[in-house]
């Protein structure tokens, strides 16, 4: 994948997280999850903006597998805990692997490398914060874990077992 295409792909992953989390936060029912979801959306939006500034005009939309996993998480649990779980353990790790693979596979200028490093650092920070809040949320739903596992299964069955499209 060419460096620009790689950066656009990563932009689309962060843009999907930004858009879905930001749009979903007002409808969530757990106050701690609402706050963390807004904060995570803002952080993902800042990363998406950094990619956009590095790339200039970007015509790609949000990456559908990321968008769809987060939308399913929100639909399955209006408290917000599953959306945060999805960021921490389903979507976030795959984006992180994609960031690592991109750094190893493509030749980037220094400005792009700064964006990639910042994206990785932000994503790890937000994954940890999301996991902390999701773990503390009280969800009284005996099918919650099953639906949470389905998020991973859906991505794995779609070919995204480890990352979102970049491989070594």
Residue pairs with C-beta under 8 A, 6 or more apart in sequence:
1 9
1 105
1 106
1 166
2 106
3 106
3 107
3 108
3 112
4 55
6 102
6 105
6 106
6 166
7 51
7 54
7 55
7 102
7 108
7 112
7 115
8 51
8 55
8 58
8 60
9 60
9 63
9 98
9 164
9 165
9 166
10 51
10 95
10 98
10 99
10 102
10 116
10 119
11 48
11 51
11 52
11 55
11 58
11 60
12 60
12 61
12 62
12 63
12 66
13 63
13 66
13 95
13 98
13 164
14 44
14 45
14 47
14 48
14 51
14 95
14 119
15 44
15 48
15 61
15 62
15 63
16 62
16 63
16 64
16 66
16 67
16 70
17 40
17 41
17 44
17 66
17 70
17 87
17 91
17 95
18 41
18 44
18 45
18 47
18 48
19 62
19 67
20 62
20 66
20 67
20 70
20 71
20 74
20 83
21 37
21 38
21 40
21 41
21 44
21 70
21 83
21 87
22 38
22 41
22 42
22 45
24 37
24 70
24 71
24 74
24 80
24 83
25 34
25 37
25 38
25 41
25 80
26 34
27 74
27 78
28 34
28 37
28 74
28 78
28 79
28 80
28 83
29 78
29 79
29 80
30 79
30 80
30 81
30 137
30 138
32 133
32 136
32 137
33 79
33 80
33 81
33 83
33 84
33 133
33 134
33 137
34 80
36 80
36 84
36 129
36 130
36 133
37 80
37 83
37 84
39 126
39 129
40 84
40 87
40 126
40 129
40 130
43 122
43 125
43 126
44 122
44 126
46 122
47 115
47 118
47 119
47 122
47 123
50 115
50 118
50 119
51 58
51 115
51 119
52 58
54 111
54 112
54 115
63 164
65 155
65 158
65 160
65 164
66 91
66 95
66 164
68 154
69 86
69 90
69 91
69 151
69 154
69 155
70 83
70 86
70 87
70 91
72 150
72 151
72 154
73 82
73 83
73 85
73 86
73 90
73 148
73 151
74 80
74 82
74 83
76 82
76 144
76 147
76 148
77 83
77 139
77 141
77 144
77 147
79 137
79 139
80 137
81 133
81 134
81 137
81 139
81 144
82 134
82 139
82 144
82 147
82 148
82 151
84 130
84 131
84 133
84 134
84 137
85 130
85 131
85 134
85 148
86 148
86 151
87 126
87 127
87 130
88 127
88 128
88 130
88 131
88 134
89 127
89 131
89 152
90 151
90 152
90 155
92 123
92 126
92 127
92 130
93 127
94 155
94 160
94 162
94 163
94 164
95 123
95 163
95 164
96 120
96 123
96 124
96 127
97 162
97 163
97 166
98 163
98 164
98 165
98 166
99 116
99 119
99 120
99 123
100 120
101 163
101 166
101 167
101 168
102 116
102 166
103 113
103 116
104 168
105 166
105 168
108 116
155 161
